[in-house]
């Protein structure tokens, strides 16, 4: 059973604090999905996870830099390079619909 109310979306620091306060004591792990909303809250997420003794994992190294436990995800630099290559192809006349979908091939792991 989820601790999170159906349809709830917390998009500020106070909302994130309320979400952590609502987590049951049995919550042991947290996966922080990539979200433009959460980008600015890495330090807060890290601090709250530590305070509640929850093992939290994110895709981005900035989370570990802020004190989070683990980050594992696609290598951001490689993804930016591949995106730039795709943009260059479009600028050279390729139709975006004709370009293949690419999956990341290089992953990074960071921990505290």
TALIN-V414883 format. One line per field, one symbol per residue. ss: DSSP state (h for helix, s for strand, l for the rest). A space follows every 10 residues. Layout:
BEGIN
ss->???
END
This chain:
BEGIN
ss->llllllllll llhhhhhhhh hhllllllss ssllllllhh hhhhhhhhhh hlllssssll hhhhhlllls sssslhhhhh hhhhhhhhhh hllllhhhll llllllssss sl
END
